[in-house]
Amino acid sequence: MSGIPCRLRCWRVRCDRRFLFLSSFGRLPGSGPPPLPPTGSGSIAHPGWRRWSSRSESPMNVFDRKMKRRQKNWASSIPGSERYDYLKEEVGSRVVDRVFDIVRTFPLALDIGCGKGYIAENLNKETVQTLFQVDIAENVLKHPIETEIPTYRVLADEEFLPFKENTFDLILSSLSLHWVNDLPRAFKQIHSSLKPDGVFIGAMMGGETLYELRCSLQLAELEREGGFAPHISPFTAVTDLGNLLEQAGFTMLTVDIDEILVNYPGIFEIMEDLQGMGESNCAWSRKPLLHRDTMLAAAAIYKEMYGNDNGSVPATFQILYMIGWKPHESQAKPARRGSATLSFGDLGNISKLMTKKDK
């Protein structure tokens, strides 16, 4: 993926939003108690409360978290790294749009996997009063994007949140959780860190992300090497996301999808921009090297199968958005089972029933 000024030919060619899981109610009035006073002053801190994850510590261990940390640190240190931020900036702004839909002021919020602050730059004081930012990579925390909100940056692994229960009124995350090994455990930690009636709003890559690149590489390897290895990291399926959030204890769930289509000159520019974003594959099962002949074959297959008339190639990013609330006694609850006064069979005669009731 390339930078906007030089290689990016078309930004949002298609935005296809589909609501897949919606459990009834919108937001509810009321806010939690005032936040705890911050202990720092906008500085980078390494709390040291948790160990870094490693290959042997968790039964769910798909990704090399230390490798992901190195990738993000490298990506944020290269000259002109901001030209690779376009996707994260776009998704960060869409996450904040969902925050603005909730008519409430959040005294204390947390941004998990904050990066340079793609969420924070879109927030305002009227919505969030204080924001804690957590990321695994220290370099991204050293050069944050400016924001009007007081922020406190913490160096910590998103898999091991170092916060007490019932701390935050709002927890956000944008394009970070798809690199977490144990997603069910991560959701439970987020749920625990929220105050009652607090809300979690997040975005992560979905299973159809970069399917064009995945297919092209697999076909090229089969042709040139007689087999293929995974080169695109595995992503969570949207059909599983609602269940995982519900199992973690969230209520009033909403999950929806955006598909963002970006056009590039070719496969090499896509892979270069993935690296510049810090989004390169870090799965333990990844193949360390790709042969030159295989890469050339993949580029040709990509253009043949998916290429546009103008010679560019598309890359699809499927973004899964999720909203979940921590239960509170003030929240609306579904009606008692069996309390309905109409059946589905009455729907065809509903106009007659309403007329009869008015009389």
N, C-alpha and C positions, 0 to 999 in steps of 0.2 A: 504494500500500500504506500502510496506516495504522498508527498506533501501537497498542500492545496495549490500553491502557486505554480509548481513545475509539472507534476505528473497527474494530478487528480483532474480528470476530464469532466466528470459528472458526479455531483454529490448525491443528493437524495433523488434518485431516479424513481424509486418506488418505496412507499411507506405503507405497508399493509398491516393494519392493526386488527387483531382478532381477539375478542374476549372469550376465554376458554373456561374459566372457572370463576363463578361469582356467587358468594353466599350473602344474599339479601340486603343487608342494611348499609347505609352510608355512615358518616362520622356522627359522633354523639357529643353533646355539650359537656363541658366540665374539663378541668385540667388538674394535674397533680399538684402536690406541694411544691414550694420553691426549691430550686436546685441547691445542691451542696456547693459551698464556695470553692473555686479552683485553688489548687495548691501551687501551681506554677505560674509563669508569666510568659507565655508564648514561646517557650524554648523547647528544644528537642530533648526528650528524656528517654532513657532506657530503664524501664521499671524493674526488670530482672525478676519479676514474679514467676515467670514461666520459662521452661526450657524451649529451645527451638525444636520443632518436630524433626524426626529423622526417619530413615527407612524402616527401622526396626521397632518404633514406638507404637505404631497404630496398625490395627488389622486392616483398616481402609487406607491404603497408601499407594495411590496411583501416581502422584506427582512428587518430584524432587523439589521440596520447598526451598532448600538452599540454592539450587540452581535458579529458581524463579527470583529469589532475592538478588542474585548476581545479574540476571538479565535486566531487572528493573533498575538496578543501580547503574549499569552500563548505559541503558537507554536514556536515562535522565542526565548523564554526564557528557554525551556527545554534543558537539557544536550544532546549534540550530535544532535542538530536539523538539522545539515547539511545533515544527512543521509536521510532526507525526501525531499531534494531539487531537486532530479533527474529530475522530470517532468518539473518543472519550469526552471531549467537550460537548458534542451533540447529545450523547446519552446522558451525561450529567445534567444538562439543561432539561431533558425530558423527565428525569427523576424529580427535579425541583418543581416542575409543573404539577406533578402529583402532590407534592407537599402544599403548594398554593391552593389546591382544591380543598384542603382541610382548613376551615375557618377557625384557627386557633393559633395562639402564640406558644411556642415551645421554649421554656426557660433553659433547658439543657439538652443538647443533641450530640450524637456520635456519628462520625463518618468512618466506616470500616473499609480499609483499602483505599484511602483517600487519594493516593497519587499526589499530584501537584495541587489539588484542590479544585477539581472540576465541578464538584457539587457546591463547594463553599462560595465560589465566585458568582453564583447565580442566586444565592440566598440574600435576605435582608434582615435588618434588626427587628422589623415588625413581626417576622415569622419565627426566627431563631435568635435567642439572646446570647447564648454561649455555645461554642462548638468545639468538641474534642475530635481530633483527627488521628487515626491510627493507620500505620502502614508497616510492612515488613522491611522496606528498603529505606535506609537512612538518607540516601542522596535526594530522593524526591521530597523528603521533609525539610531539607535545607534550603530549597528554593521554591517556596509555595507561591501560588497565584494570590495576588492581593485581594482582600475582601473587607467589607465594612464590619463584619462580625468579629468579636474577640475569639481567637482560636488558640488552642493548646494542643501541641503536636506530641504524639507518643509513639515511640518505636516499639512495636510489638507484633507478634505473629497473629494474623486474623483467626487462626485456628485455636488460639489460647488467649481469649480476651481477659485482660487483667483488671476487671472491674467488679464491684460488689453487686449484689442483687438489688433490684429496684432503684437504679441510679438515674436512668435517662428517660426523658419524656418522648424522645424521637430517636430512632436509629436508622441510618441511611447507608447504602452501599451501592456502588456503581462499577460494574465490570471488574470485580475482584473475586467474588465467591465461586466462580467457575474454576479457580485454581485451588480451592480448598479440598483436602482429601476426604475428611469426614463431614459431609454437608449436614446430615441429621444432627450431629453433635454441635456444629456451628449454629444451626438454627435454635437449638435449645439454649446455647449460651446467650444468643441475642435476646431470646424470650426472657431469660433470667435477668438480664441487665436492664430490661425495660421496667418502668413503673407500671402499676395497674392502670389500664386505659391508655397506655403508651402505644405507639404505632411504629411498625417497621416497614420501610419502603426501600426496595432494592431492585437492581437490574443485573442480569448476568447473561452470558452467551448461551444460546440454545443449541440443540443437537443438530440443526440444519446449517449451522455456521460454516462457511467455506466449503460447502459440499462440492463445488466445482473444482477447487484445488485438490480436495481429497480424492475425487474420482480420477482426475488427470494423473496424479502421482501414482495411484495404484495401477492404472492401466499401463503406464510407462514402465513401471517396475516389472509387471508381469511379462511385458514384451521383451524387455532388455535383460532381465535378471532371473526370470522364471519364478518369481514370487514377490510378495510385497510385505513391507513392515509399516506400522502406523506412523504417520508423519504429522497428523492433525490430532491435537489432544481430544480425548473424549469429553463430551459435554452432557449436561443433564437434560433429559427429555422433559418436555413441558407436561406430559401426562403424569409425571412423578412429582412435580413441584408442589402442587396443591396438597397432595398426601403428606409430603415431608413437613410442610408448614403446619398442617393440622396435627400431626403427631408431635410436633414440638410444643403444642399448646396454643397456637394462634387461633383467633376467631375472626369472623367477618372477612374472609379471605377474598382477594381479587388477584387473578393472574391473567395477564394479557400479553400479546406478542406484537413486536414491530419487526419488519424485515427491511433492512437498509441495504440498498444495492449501490455499490460503488464501482465505477469503471476505471480501469488502469490500462497502460500501454501493453503490459504482458505479465507473465507469471513471475518474472524476476523482480519487478517493481512491487508486486504483492508481497513477496517474501521479504524484501528489503524493508517495507513499511511495517510488517509484523514485528520484525526485529527492532525497528526504531520505536515501536510502541511498548516494547517489553512483553509482547504477546507470543513469543516463540514457544514452541513445544517444550515442555519440561517433564513429560511423562517418563517414568523409569524405563518403559519399554521402547522409548524412541530410538531410532537408528541414528548413529552419530554422524554419518556422512552419506551424501547422495552422489552417485557417479555422474560425471559430466554428460555422458551419453544419455543417461536416464533423464536428467534435467532438460536436455534439449528435446527429447521425445515428449516429455510432459508439457513443455511449452507449446509444441506443435499440436498435441492432442487437445489442450485447453482451447486454443484458437479454433480448431476444427469443430469441436463439440459445442462451445459456448460463445465463441467470438461474435462481436457486433459487426455490422456492415462497415463501420469506419475503421476497423482494425483493432479496436480496443477489446478488452475482455472484462466481464463483470465478476464481482465477488460479492457474495451474499453474506450478510451478518444478521443472524436471527437473534433478537434481543428479547429476553423474557423479563417482564416487569411483575413485581409481586408486592402486595400490600397485606399486612396482617396486624391485628390488634391483640394486645394482651388483655385478657378478660378483666372486667370490672363490674360491680353490681349495678352501676348506672347504665350499662349498655343495654340496648334493646335485645330481647330474647325471642326466639321463634314461638309461635303460638303452640299451646298444648296439643299433642296429637289427638285427633278425633274431635277438635273443637270447631271445625269448619261447618258452615251452614249451607254451602253449595257443593255440588259434586261436579266433576268434569262433564258429565252428561248434561248439566244445566247450562253450559256455556253457549250452546247454540240458541237458547231461548233467553239469553240474559237481557236483551232489550225489552222483551215482554215482561220479565220479572221486575225490571226497573220501573216500567210504566205502571204496573200493578201496585208497586210500593208507593209511587208518587200519589196515586189516587187514594 
